[in-house]
């Protein structure tokens, strides 16, 4: 049931056109998790600092906890669930698993989104560029070495 101040929006979510009503102050993260049941994007710091809620909006990594859902009207949103390729993990997701770069997994969705975006922009990034892409992502389990290794492996596999 909608309230009189709810805002209708249409967006492409993981390649599927969606129409929904949202509250004027509702964040994209809340809409994804509570409205669409897409729980891959994590609510970490809720201040845009940890990167766990990162999604692609029109191909660019954005913090969904800071994005007002209504601003996504007419836009393309991709969550970690949308990275799947024919029902299987994407090259980047699989590289994170294979490298052991997932550990507890809380940061993994945001990291996978950020690195996917990086590899789309620069198919052969060096370790410095990979680390820069990860600079807004907090992983409490690792020193990022296995995550950086995963990005290199995904770049290598995509280039072969």
C-alpha positions, 0 to 999 in steps of 0.5 A: 500500500502506498502513501500519498507522498510515495514516489513512483520510480522505474529503473532497470535492476539487474537487466530487468525493468522494475516499477516501484513506489518509494518514500522520498527519503528511502535509500537505494540500499533499503529499497534493494534489501527490503523492497526487492529482497536483494541482500547481497549489498550489505549495510555496513557503516551506513555512512558511505565509508566502508564500501559494503553497499556498493552497486553500479549505477549507470556503470559507475560504482556508487554507495547505495546507503547514500543514494536516495532511491528516487534519484535512480528513476530511469537509471540502470542499477546492478547489484552483486546478484546482477554480476552472475553470468548465465547463473554462474559467478562472474569471472571477477566473483570466481577469481575472488573465491579461487584466490581466497579473497572472500574470507568472511565475505561481508565486504565481498559484494562491494569489492566485486562491484568495484573491481568489475567496474575497474576491469571494464574501464581498464582491462589490464590494471596494475596493482596500484590501480587495483589498490586505488579501486579498493581504497574505499572498501574496508576489509577487516579480514585481510591485507587485501593481497588475495583480493588484489591477486584475484583482480589480476587473475580476473584480468588475465583470464578476461584477456586470454 
